[in-house]
Amino acid sequence: MSEQADTPDPSKREFVRVVLLLGLGATCAGAGVFNLFSGTPGSGSTAIPIAPMAEVLKEMGRFDALSKVNKPLALEISISRRDAWRVRTRSQRIYLRRVKEGNAADCFQALSPICPHAGCSVEVHSDKQSFVCPCHEARFALDGACTDGPAPRGLDPLLLTVEVRQGRPWLHVTWQDFVIGTEERRTRT
């Protein structure tokens, strides 16, 4: 009788083994989900190459300080973000305009085309001197300032840098998604 009391029941051992494996699996899955949502992959903080500076300067033309127009150029960039194990790539339009003479990053301005009111894409107005949102008629000056309509703030500026790529200076932009519907400019995480 004492031998039976010392020998564990096989069904109890199997139950304990299954519970331990499930607990270990849940811990690993929880850590993966936490890492997925709190990590930095896909944060959009990487500078994306636009074009060699020589091509940008040629396309934008000479800066005309007398002309207050300095028309914006719509460009498509390719944004790649890691989503756990996959890399997702999407095309995104930005607006680039020249704000002063030179070939440094601060000689240009890049704007997000996303209206801060409801997230629609703004377009260059037919007069080429402003932007307009087709959804709710918000209007923006060429520098991105809101001039009319329901938008709570101006268009969001994007960081520009000049970095060497393939042995030549290239203009790069850092894409960021911003929270819409607020006066405060905050990046979306």
C-alpha positions, 0 to 999 in steps of 0.5 A, a space after each residue: 500500500 505504501 508503494 501506491 502512495 509514492 507513485 504519482 498517477 500517470 494522468 496527473 503527470 500528463 496534466 502537469 506536463 500539459 499545463 506547463 507547456 501551455 504556460 510556456 507557450 502563452 508566455 512566449 506568445 505574450 512576449 512576441 505580441 508585446 515585442 510586435 506592438 512596442 518595438 520600433 520596426 516600421 516606425 518610419 524613422 528611416 531616411 528614404 532616398 528621393 533622388 540624386 541632388 543633381 537631378 532634384 536641382 535640375 527638376 526643381 529649376 533655379 530658385 526665383 526669390 522674386 516669384 513667390 510661387 516656387 511650385 511644389 513638385 509631387 513625388 512618389 516615394 516607396 515606404 517599406 515597413 517590417 510587420 513582424 516577419 513580413 516587409 510591406 511596401 507602399 507608395 506614398 506621395 509627398 510634396 517637395 518645393 524649393 525655399 531658397 537657393 542652394 543644395 543643402 537640405 534646408 533649401 527645400 521643404 517636404 510636406 505630407 499630402 495628408 490633410 490633418 482634418 480627416 486624412 484625405 489627400 490634398 492636391 495642388 490647386 489649379 492656380 499652383 499657388 496653394 493646396 486644397 483638400 477635395 473632401 472638406 475644402 480646407 486650403 493651405 498655402 504653399 508653405 503648408 499653413 492652413 488658410 481656410 477650412 476645417 483643418 486644425 493645423 497646417 500640413 505636416 512637414 517632413 524631415 529632409 537630409 542630404 546623404 551620400 549614396 552611390 558616391 553622390 549626394 542624394 536628397 532623403 526624406 523621413 516619412 512620418 504618419 501624424 495623428 489627424 484631427 488635433 491642433 497639436 502635431 504628434 506622430 502616430 506610433 
